[in-house]
Amino acid sequence: MQLPDFFAAAPIIRMRDPLAEFLGAAEGGRLEYGYADVVRLAGHSCPTVASAFLLTRAALAALYGGELPVRGEIRVDFREARAAGVTGVMAAVVTLITGATEDSGFRGIGGHFNRRDRLFFGQDLVAGELRFSRRDSGAAVEVAARLDSVAGDPRVGQLLPRCLSGAASPEEAALFRELWQARVRRLLLDHADDPAVIVVHSNA
């Protein structure tokens, strides 16, 4: 499997999963999620997938500081309805990293490790697109991505319909793929910690 080199250079999200520790799936419950993991989940790499990854990373850093975030003990609220736009794609990424599910996740063992009722849609948010909350302390942050701040190459708009219709030459298709991933690369490598792009509203 050959993935673009920049995937490996993207930030890593580190978590602690008490269920993984309990069942011996990971020593100390420590898990790492890289961008390649969310690409495998989504089946593609795009600005939406990258922004969901970065928004989750930023929210967890704001909530936990130097601590490892606790997977399964985080509530996530989306402003948009589940079926609206790209919400479903973003929610899948959020679920992978945080363990939060709406009603289909792990039910738990003996009253522990439940992953259900942690993910909600169509919620009233103050300033962001998503709100992440710690279930232990109630601390919460809202986050939003300003993807228009990282514009793509204008040639993408010209090449996309040609690629979709099958009219693009092999050279045009290759250029389209290169330009498409170039924007994702910039998001992940140049703007992961850019507050103008990945916006965190604390104490929301």
PATIFI-331706 format. One record per atom (N, C-alpha, C): residue number from 1; residue in one letter; atom name; y, x, z. Coordinates in steps of 0.05 Angstrom, whole numbers, always signed. Layout:
N
PT   resi   resn   name        v        u        w
PT    NUM      A     CA        Y        X        Z
...
//
This chain:
204
PT   resi   resn   name        v        u        w
PT      1      M      N      -24      +17       +0
PT      1      M     CA       +0       +0       +0
PT      1      M      C      +25      +18       +0
PT      2      Q      N      +41      +14      -20
PT      2      Q     CA      +65      +31      -23
PT      2      Q      C      +90      +13      -17
PT      3      L      N     +104      +20       +4
PT      3      L     CA     +128       +6      +11
PT      3      L      C     +152      +24       +6
PT      4      P      N     +176      +13       +2
PT      4      P     CA     +200      +30       +0
PT      4      P      C     +203      +48      +24
PT      5      D      N     +211      +72      +19
PT      5      D     CA     +213      +93      +40
PT      5      D      C     +232      +84      +62
PT      6      F      N     +253      +69      +56
PT      6      F     CA     +273      +63      +76
PT      6      F      C     +262      +44      +98
PT      7      F      N     +240      +30      +92
PT      7      F     CA     +228      +12     +112
PT      7      F      C     +222      +28     +138
PT      8      A      N     +211      +52     +134
PT      8      A     CA     +203      +69     +157
PT      8      A      C     +227      +80     +172
PT      9      A      N     +250      +81     +158
PT      9      A     CA     +274      +92     +171
PT      9      A      C     +290      +71     +186
PT     10      A      N     +283      +46     +183
PT     10      A     CA     +297      +24     +195
PT     10      A      C     +292      +24     +226
PT     11      P      N     +309      +11     +241
PT     11      P     CA     +305      +10     +270
PT     11      P      C     +278       -2     +278
PT     12      I      N     +270       +5     +302
PT     12      I     CA     +245       -6     +314
PT     12      I      C     +253      -24     +338
PT     13      I      N     +238      -46     +341
PT     13      I     CA     +242      -63     +364
PT     13      I      C     +218      -60     +382
PT     14      R      N     +223      -52     +407
PT     14      R     CA     +202      -48     +427
PT     14      R      C     +202      -71     +447
PT     15      M      N     +178      -81     +452
PT     15      M     CA     +174     -103     +470
PT     15      M      C     +153      -97     +491
PT     16      R      N     +152     -114     +512
PT     16      R     CA     +129     -113     +530
PT     16      R      C     +118     -141     +531
PT     17      D      N      +92     -143     +525
PT     17      D     CA      +79     -169     +524
PT     17      D      C      +58     -170     +546
PT     18      P      N      +64     -186     +567
PT     18      P     CA      +45     -189     +590
PT     18      P      C      +17     -198     +581
PT     19      L      N      +16     -215     +561
PT     19      L     CA      -10     -225     +552
PT     19      L      C      -26     -202     +539
PT     20      A      N      -13     -186     +523
PT     20      A     CA      -26     -163     +510
PT     20      A      C      -36     -144     +532
PT     21      E      N      -21     -140     +553
PT     21      E     CA      -30     -123     +575
PT     21      E      C      -53     -135     +589
PT     22      F      N      -52     -161     +595
PT     22      F     CA      -73     -175     +610
PT     22      F      C     -100     -174     +596
PT     23      L      N      -99     -177     +570
PT     23      L     CA     -124     -177     +554
PT     23      L      C     -131     -150     +543
PT     24      G      N     -116     -129     +550
PT     24      G     CA     -123     -102     +541
PT     24      G      C     -118      -97     +512
PT     25      A      N      -99     -112     +500
PT     25      A     CA      -93     -108     +472
PT     25      A      C      -74      -85     +467
PT     26      A      N      -58      -78     +487
PT     26      A     CA      -39      -56     +485
PT     26      A      C      -34      -45     +513
PT     27      E      N      -35      -19     +515
PT     27      E     CA      -31       -7     +541
PT     27      E      C       -4      -13     +552
PT     28      G      N       -3      -24     +577
PT     28      G     CA      +22      -32     +589
PT     28      G      C      +35      -55     +575
PT     29      G      N      +21      -67     +555
PT     29      G     CA      +33      -89     +540
PT     29      G      C      +55      -81     +521
PT     30      R      N      +57      -55     +516
PT     30      R     CA      +79      -44     +500
PT     30      R      C      +72      -47     +470
PT     31      L      N      +90      -61     +456
PT     31      L     CA      +87      -66     +427
PT     31      L      C     +112      -57     +413
PT     32      E      N     +109      -48     +388
PT     32      E     CA     +131      -40     +371
PT     32      E      C     +130      -57     +345
PT     33      Y      N     +154      -65     +337
PT     33      Y     CA     +156      -80     +312
PT     33      Y      C     +176      -65     +294
PT     34      G      N     +168      -59     +270
PT     34      G     CA     +185      -46     +250
PT     34      G      C     +191      -66     +227
PT     35      Y      N     +208      -58     +210
PT     35      Y     CA     +216      -76     +188
PT     35      Y      C     +192      -82     +170
PT     36      A      N     +174      -62     +166
PT     36      A     CA     +150      -67     +150
PT     36      A      C     +134      -90     +161
PT     37      D      N     +133      -93     +187
PT     37      D     CA     +118     -115     +199
PT     37      D      C     +128     -142     +191
PT     38      V      N     +155     -146     +191
PT     38      V     CA     +166     -172     +184
PT     38      V      C     +164     -176     +154
PT     39      V      N     +164     -155     +138
PT     39      V     CA     +159     -158     +109
PT     39      V      C     +131     -167     +104
PT     40      R      N     +112     -156     +118
PT     40      R     CA      +84     -165     +115
PT     40      R      C      +81     -195     +122
PT     41      L      N      +96     -203     +143
PT     41      L     CA      +95     -231     +151
PT     41      L      C     +107     -249     +130
PT     42      A      N     +132     -242     +121
PT     42      A     CA     +146     -259     +102
PT     42      A      C     +136     -257      +74
PT     43      G      N     +124     -234      +67
PT     43      G     CA     +115     -229      +40
PT     43      G      C     +136     -220      +21
PT     44      H      N     +160     -214      +32
PT     44      H     CA     +182     -204      +16
PT     44      H      C     +203     -191      +33
PT     45      S      N     +220     -176      +21
PT     45      S     CA     +242     -162      +34
PT     45      S      C     +268     -172      +22
PT     46      C      N     +286     -183      +38
PT     46      C     CA     +311     -194      +28
PT     46      C      C     +332     -193      +50
PT     47      P      N     +357     -198      +44
PT     47      P     CA     +377     -198      +65
PT     47      P      C     +372     -217      +88
PT     48      T      N     +360     -240      +82
PT     48      T     CA     +354     -259     +103
PT     48      T      C     +333     -248     +123
PT     49      V      N     +311     -237     +112
PT     49      V     CA     +291     -225     +129
PT     49      V      C     +302     -202     +145
PT     50      A      N     +318     -185     +132
PT     50      A     CA     +330     -162     +146
PT     50      A      C     +349     -172     +168
PT     51      S      N     +365     -192     +162
PT     51      S     CA     +384     -202     +182
PT     51      S      C     +370     -214     +206
PT     52      A      N     +348     -229     +201
PT     52      A     CA     +333     -241     +223
PT     52      A      C     +322     -219     +241
PT     53      F      N     +313     -197     +230
PT     53      F     CA     +303     -174     +245
PT     53      F      C     +325     -162     +261
PT     54      L      N     +348     -157     +249
PT     54      L     CA     +370     -144     +262
PT     54      L      C     +383     -162     +283
PT     55      L      N     +385     -188     +278
PT     55      L     CA     +396     -206     +298
PT     55      L      C     +379     -207     +323
PT     56      T      N     +353     -208     +319
PT     56      T     CA     +334     -208     +341
PT     56      T      C     +337     -182     +357
PT     57      R      N     +339     -160     +343
PT     57      R     CA     +342     -134     +357
PT     57      R      C     +368     -133     +373
PT     58      A      N     +390     -143     +361
PT     58      A     CA     +416     -142     +375
PT     58      A      C     +416     -160     +399
PT     59      A      N     +405     -184     +396
PT     59      A     CA     +404     -203     +419
PT     59      A      C     +388     -192     +442
PT     60      L      N     +365     -181     +436
PT     60      L     CA     +347     -170     +457
PT     60      L      C     +361     -147     +471
PT     61      A      N     +374     -130     +456
PT     61      A     CA     +388     -107     +468
PT     61      A      C     +410     -117     +487
PT     62      A      N     +424     -138     +478
PT     62      A     CA     +446     -148     +495
PT     62      A      C     +435     -161     +520
PT     63      L      N     +412     -174     +519
PT     63      L     CA     +401     -188     +541
PT     63      L      C     +386     -170     +561
PT     64      Y      N     +374     -148     +551
PT     64      Y     CA     +357     -132     +568
PT     64      Y      C     +368     -104     +573
PT     65      G      N     +388      -96     +558
PT     65      G     CA     +398      -69     +563
PT     65      G      C     +377      -48     +559
PT     66      G      N     +372      -31     +579
PT     66      G     CA     +353      -10     +577
PT     66      G      C     +324      -19     +583
PT     67      E      N     +321      -44     +592
PT     67      E     CA     +294      -54     +597
PT     67      E      C     +279      -62     +572
PT     68      L      N     +253      -62     +573
PT     68      L     CA     +237      -73     +551
PT     68      L      C     +239     -103     +552
PT     69      P      N     +247     -116     +530
PT     69      P     CA     +246     -145     +530
PT     69      P      C     +218     -156     +534
PT     70      V      N     +215     -178     +547
PT     70      V     CA     +189     -189     +553
PT     70      V      C     +182     -211     +533
PT     71      R      N     +162     -204     +517
PT     71      R     CA     +153     -222     +496
PT     71      R      C     +140     -246     +509
PT     72      G      N     +147     -270     +499
PT     72      G     CA     +136     -295     +510
PT     72      G      C     +153     -307     +532
PT     73      E      N     +174     -293     +540
PT     73      E     CA     +191     -303     +562
PT     73      E      C     +220     -306     +552
PT     74      I      N     +223     -311     +526
PT     74      I     CA     +249     -313     +513
PT     74      I      C     +250     -340     +499
PT     75      R      N     +271     -355     +503
PT     75      R     CA     +276     -380     +489
PT     75      R      C     +295     -374     +466
PT     76      V      N     +290     -386     +443
PT     76      V     CA     +308     -382     +420
PT     76      V      C     +316     -410     +409
PT     77      D      N     +342     -414     +405
PT     77      D     CA     +353     -438     +394
PT     77      D      C     +366     -432     +367
PT     78      F      N     +361     -449     +348
PT     78      F     CA     +374     -447     +321
PT     78      F      C     +394     -469     +319
PT     79      R      N     +417     -463     +307
PT     79      R     CA     +436     -484     +301
PT     79      R      C     +426     -504     +280
PT     80      E      N     +413     -493     +260
PT     80      E     CA     +404     -509     +237
PT     80      E      C     +378     -523     +243
PT     81      A      N     +372     -544     +228
PT     81      A     CA     +347     -558     +229
PT     81      A      C     +325     -539     +219
PT     82      R      N     +300     -544     +227
PT     82      R     CA     +278     -527     +220
PT     82      R      C     +275     -525     +190
PT     83      A      N     +279     -547     +175
PT     83      A     CA     +274     -546     +146
PT     83      A      C     +299     -539     +130
PT     84      A      N     +321     -533     +143
PT     84      A     CA     +346     -527     +129
PT     84      A      C     +346     -498     +119
PT     85      G      N     +354     -495      +93
PT     85      G     CA     +359     -469      +82
PT     85      G      C     +337     -448      +88
PT     86      V      N     +346     -426      +99
PT     86      V     CA     +328     -404     +105
PT     86      V      C     +319     -403     +134
PT     87      T      N     +324     -425     +149
PT     87      T     CA     +318     -426     +177
PT     87      T      C     +288     -420     +183
PT     88      G      N     +270     -431     +167
PT     88      G     CA     +242     -427     +171
PT     88      G      C     +234     -398     +168
PT     89      V      N     +245     -384     +149
PT     89      V     CA     +239     -356     +145
PT     89      V      C     +249     -340     +169
PT     90      M      N     +273     -345     +178
PT     90      M     CA     +284     -331     +201
PT     90      M      C     +268     -337     +226
PT     91      A      N     +259     -362     +229
PT     91      A     CA     +244     -369     +253
PT     91      A      C     +217     -355     +254
PT     92      A      N     +205     -351     +230
PT     92      A     CA     +179     -337     +230
PT     92      A      C     +183     -308     +240
PT     93      V      N     +204     -295     +232
PT     93      V     CA     +210     -268     +241
PT     93      V      C     +215     -267     +271
PT     94      V      N     +231     -286     +280
PT     94      V     CA     +237     -288     +309
PT     94      V      C     +211     -293     +325
PT     95      T      N     +194     -310     +315
PT     95      T     CA     +169     -315     +329
PT     95      T      C     +151     -291     +331
PT     96      L      N     +149     -276     +309
PT     96      L     CA     +133     -252     +309
PT     96      L      C     +142     -233     +331
PT     97      I      N     +167     -229     +334
PT     97      I     CA     +177     -209     +352
PT     97      I      C     +178     -219     +381
PT     98      T      N     +187     -244     +385
PT     98      T     CA     +191     -254     +412
PT     98      T      C     +167     -270     +423
PT     99      G      N     +150     -279     +405
PT     99      G     CA     +128     -296     +413
PT     99      G      C     +135     -326     +417
PT    100      A      N     +161     -332     +415
PT    100      A     CA     +170     -359     +419
PT    100      A      C     +161     -378     +397
PT    101      T      N     +149     -401     +404
PT    101      T     CA     +140     -420     +384
PT    101      T      C     +150     -448     +393
PT    102      E      N     +150     -466     +374
PT    102      E     CA     +158     -493     +379
PT    102      E      C     +135     -509     +393
PT    103      D      N     +113     -513     +379
PT    103      D     CA      +92     -529     +391
PT    103      D      C      +64     -519     +382
PT    104      S      N      +63     -497     +368
PT    104      S     CA      +37     -488     +357
PT    104      S      C      +28     -461     +367
PT    105      G      N      +42     -450     +386
PT    105      G     CA      +34     -423     +396
PT    105      G      C      +12     -424     +417
PT    106      F      N       +7     -401     +428
PT    106      F     CA      -14     -398     +448
PT    106      F      C       -8     -417     +472
PT    107      R      N      -29     -431     +481
PT    107      R     CA      -25     -451     +502
PT    107      R      C      -25     -438     +530
PT    108      G      N      -36     -414     +532
PT    108      G     CA      -36     -400     +557
PT    108      G      C      -63     -399     +570
PT    109      I      N      -65     -384     +592
PT    109      I     CA      -90     -382     +607
PT    109      I      C      -84     -387     +636
PT    110      G      N      -96     -408     +647
PT    110      G     CA      -92     -415     +675
PT    110      G      C      -63     -418     +683
PT    111      G      N      -48     -429     +665
PT    111      G     CA      -19     -433     +672
PT    111      G      C       -1     -410     +666
PT    112      H      N      -12     -389     +655
PT    112      H     CA       +3     -365     +649
PT    112      H      C       +4     -360     +618
PT    113      F      N      +24     -345     +610
PT    113      F     CA      +26     -335     +582
PT    113      F      C      +30     -357     +561
PT    114      N      N      +40     -380     +569
PT    114      N     CA      +46     -401     +549
PT    114      N      C      +67     -391     +530
PT    115      R      N      +64     -397     +504
PT    115      R     CA      +84     -390     +484
PT    115      R      C      +97     -414     +471
PT    116      R      N      +89     -438     +480
PT    116      R     CA     +100     -462     +468
PT    116      R      C     +126     -471     +482
PT    117      D      N     +141     -488     +468
PT    117      D     CA     +166     -498     +479
PT    117      D      C     +185     -475     +485
PT    118      R      N     +186     -456     +467
PT    118      R     CA     +205     -433     +470
PT    118      R      C     +224     -432     +445
PT    119      L      N     +219     -449     +425
PT    119      L     CA     +234     -447     +400
PT    119      L      C     +244     -475     +393
PT    120      F      N     +271     -477     +389
PT    120      F     CA     +283     -503     +384
PT    120      F      C     +303     -502     +361
PT    121      F      N     +305     -524     +347
PT    121      F     CA     +322     -526     +323
PT    121      F      C     +342     -548     +326
PT    122      G      N     +363     -546     +309
PT    122      G     CA     +384     -567     +310
PT    122      G      C     +398     -569     +336
PT    123      Q      N     +404     -546     +348
PT    123      Q     CA     +416     -545     +375
PT    123      Q      C     +447     -540     +372
PT    124      D      N     +461     -549     +393
PT    124      D     CA     +490     -544     +394
PT    124      D      C     +495     -516     +404
PT    125      L      N     +506     -499     +386
PT    125      L     CA     +513     -472     +394
PT    125      L      C     +543     -469     +393
PT    126      V      N     +553     -451     +410
PT    126      V     CA     +582     -448     +412
PT    126      V      C     +593     -432     +389
PT    127      A      N     +581     -409     +383
PT    127      A     CA     +593     -391     +363
PT    127      A      C     +573     -378     +344
PT    128      G      N     +548     -379     +349
PT    128      G     CA     +528     -365     +332
PT    128      G      C     +510     -382     +316
PT    129      E      N     +492     -369     +302
PT    129      E     CA     +471     -383     +287
PT    129      E      C     +446     -386     +303
PT    130      L      N     +441     -367     +322
PT    130      L     CA     +418     -368     +340
PT    130      L      C     +427     -361     +368
PT    131      R      N     +413     -373     +387
PT    131      R     CA     +418     -366     +415
PT    131      R      C     +392     -356     +428
PT    132      F      N     +392     -333     +440
PT    132      F     CA     +369     -322     +454
PT    132      F      C     +375     -324     +484
PT    133      S      N     +355     -334     +499
PT    133      S     CA     +359     -337     +528
PT    133      S      C     +335     -325     +543
PT    134      R      N     +340     -311     +564
PT    134      R     CA     +319     -301     +582
PT    134      R      C     +311     -324     +600
PT    135      R      N     +285     -329     +601
PT    135      R     CA     +275     -351     +618
PT    135      R      C     +275     -344     +647
PT    136      D      N     +275     -318     +654
PT    136      D     CA     +276     -311     +682
PT    136      D      C     +303     -313     +695
PT    137      S      N     +324     -305     +680
PT    137      S     CA     +351     -305     +692
PT    137      S      C     +369     -326     +680
PT    138      G      N     +362     -337     +657
PT    138      G     CA     +380     -356     +644
PT    138      G      C     +402     -343     +627
PT    139      A      N     +404     -317     +628
PT    139      A     CA     +424     -303     +612
PT    139      A      C     +420     -309     +582
PT    140      A      N     +441     -312     +568
PT    140      A     CA     +439     -320     +540
PT    140      A      C     +460     -306     +523
PT    141      V      N     +454     -301     +498
PT    141      V     CA     +473     -292     +478
PT    141      V      C     +469     -307     +452
PT    142      E      N     +491     -310     +438
PT    142      E     CA     +489     -322     +411
PT    142      E      C     +495     -300     +391
PT    143      V      N     +482     -301     +368
PT    143      V     CA     +485     -281     +347
PT    143      V      C     +488     -294     +320
PT    144      A      N     +501     -279     +302
PT    144      A     CA     +506     -289     +275
PT    144      A      C     +508     -265     +256
PT    145      A      N     +499     -269     +232
PT    145      A     CA     +500     -248     +211
PT    145      A      C     +523     -254     +192
PT    146      R      N     +539     -235     +186
PT    146      R     CA     +560     -237     +166
PT    146      R      C     +551     -222     +141
PT    147      L      N     +533     -233     +126
PT    147      L     CA     +521     -219     +104
PT    147      L      C     +541     -215      +81
PT    148      D      N     +561     -231      +80
PT    148      D     CA     +581     -228      +59
PT    148      D      C     +597     -202      +62
PT    149      S      N     +594     -189      +85
PT    149      S     CA     +607     -164      +90
PT    149      S      C     +592     -141      +76
PT    150      V      N     +568     -146      +68
PT    150      V     CA     +552     -126      +54
PT    150      V      C     +544     -137      +27
PT    151      A      N     +562     -136       +9
PT    151      A     CA     +558     -148      -17
PT    151      A      C     +537     -134      -34
PT    152      G      N     +523     -149      -50
PT    152      G     CA     +503     -137      -68
PT    152      G      C     +517     -129      -94
PT    153      D      N     +502     -114     -110
PT    153      D     CA     +512     -106     -136
PT    153      D      C     +514     -130     -154
PT    154      P      N     +537     -134     -168
PT    154      P     CA     +541     -158     -185
PT    154      P      C     +521     -160     -207
PT    155      R      N     +507     -139     -214
PT    155      R     CA     +487     -140     -235
PT    155      R      C     +463     -157     -227
PT    156      V      N     +459     -159     -200
PT    156      V     CA     +436     -175     -191
PT    156      V      C     +438     -204     -201
PT    157      G      N     +462     -215     -200
PT    157      G     CA     +466     -243     -209
PT    157      G      C     +460     -246     -239
PT    158      Q      N     +464     -225     -254
PT    158      Q     CA     +459     -227     -283
PT    158      Q      C     +429     -223     -289
PT    159      L      N     +416     -206     -273
PT    159      L     CA     +388     -199     -278
PT    159      L      C     +369     -220     -267
PT    160      L      N     +377     -233     -245
PT    160      L     CA     +359     -252     -232
PT    160      L      C     +348     -274     -251
PT    161      P      N     +365     -288     -265
PT    161      P     CA     +355     -309     -283
PT    161      P      C     +338     -298     -305
PT    162      R      N     +343     -274     -314
PT    162      R     CA     +327     -262     -336
PT    162      R      C     +299     -256     -325
PT    163      C      N     +298     -246     -300
PT    163      C     CA     +272     -239     -288
PT    163      C      C     +257     -265     -282
PT    164      L      N     +270     -285     -273
PT    164      L     CA     +256     -310     -267
PT    164      L      C     +245     -324     -292
PT    165      S      N     +259     -322     -314
PT    165      S     CA     +251     -335     -339
PT    165      S      C     +231     -318     -354
PT    166      G      N     +227     -293     -346
PT    166      G     CA     +208     -276     -361
PT    166      G      C     +221     -262     -384
PT    167      A      N     +248     -265     -387
PT    167      A     CA     +262     -253     -410
PT    167      A      C     +269     -224     -405
PT    168      A      N     +268     -215     -380
PT    168      A     CA     +277     -187     -373
PT    168      A      C     +257     -167     -385
PT    169      S      N     +269     -145     -394
PT    169      S     CA     +252     -122     -402
PT    169      S      C     +241     -108     -378
PT    170      P      N     +220      -91     -381
PT    170      P     CA     +210      -76     -357
PT    170      P      C     +232      -60     -344
PT    171      E      N     +250      -49     -360
PT    171      E     CA     +272      -33     -348
PT    171      E      C     +291      -51     -332
PT    172      E      N     +297      -75     -343
PT    172      E     CA     +314      -94     -328
PT    172      E      C     +301     -103     -302
PT    173      A      N     +275     -109     -303
PT    173      A     CA     +261     -117     -279
PT    173      A      C     +261      -95     -258
PT    174      A      N     +257      -71     -267
PT    174      A     CA     +257      -48     -248
PT    174      A      C     +285      -45     -236
PT    175      L      N     +306      -48     -252
PT    175      L     CA     +333      -45     -242
PT    175      L      C     +339      -68     -222
PT    176      F      N     +330      -92     -228
PT    176      F     CA     +334     -114     -210
PT    176      F      C     +322     -109     -183
PT    177      R      N     +297     -100     -182
PT    177      R     CA     +284      -94     -157
PT    177      R      C     +298      -72     -142
PT    178      E      N     +307      -51     -156
PT    178      E     CA     +322      -29     -143
PT    178      E      C     +348      -39     -131
PT    179      L      N     +363      -55     -145
PT    179      L     CA     +389      -65     -135
PT    179      L      C     +385      -84     -112
PT    180      W      N     +364     -101     -114
PT    180      W     CA     +359     -120      -93
PT    180      W      C     +353     -106      -67
PT    181      Q      N     +335      -86      -67
PT    181      Q     CA     +328      -72      -43
PT    181      Q      C     +350      -53      -34
PT    182      A      N     +368      -45      -52
PT    182      A     CA     +390      -28      -43
PT    182      A      C     +408      -42      -23
PT    183      R      N     +412      -68      -27
PT    183      R     CA     +428      -83       -8
PT    183      R      C     +414      -85      +19
PT    184      V      N     +388      -90      +18
PT    184      V     CA     +372      -92      +43
PT    184      V      C     +373      -65      +58
PT    185      R      N     +371      -43      +42
PT    185      R     CA     +372      -16      +54
PT    185      R      C     +399      -12      +68
PT    186      R      N     +421      -20      +56
PT    186      R     CA     +447      -17      +68
PT    186      R      C     +449      -32      +94
PT    187      L      N     +438      -57      +94
PT    187      L     CA     +439      -73     +119
PT    187      L      C     +424      -59     +141
PT    188      L      N     +400      -49     +135
PT    188      L     CA     +383      -38     +156
PT    188      L      C     +392      -10     +166
PT    189      L      N     +401       +6     +147
PT    189      L     CA     +407      +34     +154
PT    189      L      C     +437      +38     +160
PT    190      D      N     +454      +24     +147
PT    190      D     CA     +483      +29     +151
PT    190      D      C     +497       +8     +169
PT    191      H      N     +485      -15     +173
PT    191      H     CA     +499      -36     +187
PT    191      H      C     +483      -49     +210
PT    192      A      N     +461      -36     +218
PT    192      A     CA     +445      -47     +239
PT    192      A      C     +461      -51     +265
PT    193      D      N     +480      -33     +270
PT    193      D     CA     +496      -34     +294
PT    193      D      C     +525      -39     +288
PT    194      D      N     +530      -51     +266
PT    194      D     CA     +558      -57     +257
PT    194      D      C     +565      -84     +268
PT    195      P      N     +584      -86     +288
PT    195      P     CA     +591     -111     +300
PT    195      P      C     +605     -130     +281
PT    196      A      N     +614     -120     +258
PT    196      A     CA     +627     -137     +238
PT    196      A      C     +605     -152     +221
PT    197      V      N     +581     -142     +222
PT    197      V     CA     +559     -154     +206
PT    197      V      C     +539     -168     +224
PT    198      I      N     +530     -155     +245
PT    198      I     CA     +512     -166     +265
PT    198      I      C     +529     -173     +290
PT    199      V      N     +537     -198     +292
PT    199      V     CA     +556     -206     +312
PT    199      V      C     +542     -217     +336
PT    200      V      N     +549     -207     +359
PT    200      V     CA     +537     -216     +385
PT    200      V      C     +559     -229     +402
PT    201      H      N     +554     -253     +410
PT    201      H     CA     +573     -267     +428
PT    201      H      C     +559     -269     +455
PT    202      S      N     +568     -252     +473
PT    202      S     CA     +556     -251     +500
PT    202      S      C     +565     -274     +517
PT    203      N      N     +548     -280     +537
PT    203      N     CA     +554     -301     +557
PT    203      N      C     +560     -328     +543
PT    204      A      N     +545     -333     +521
PT    204      A     CA     +550     -358     +507
PT    204      A      C     +538     -382     +523
//
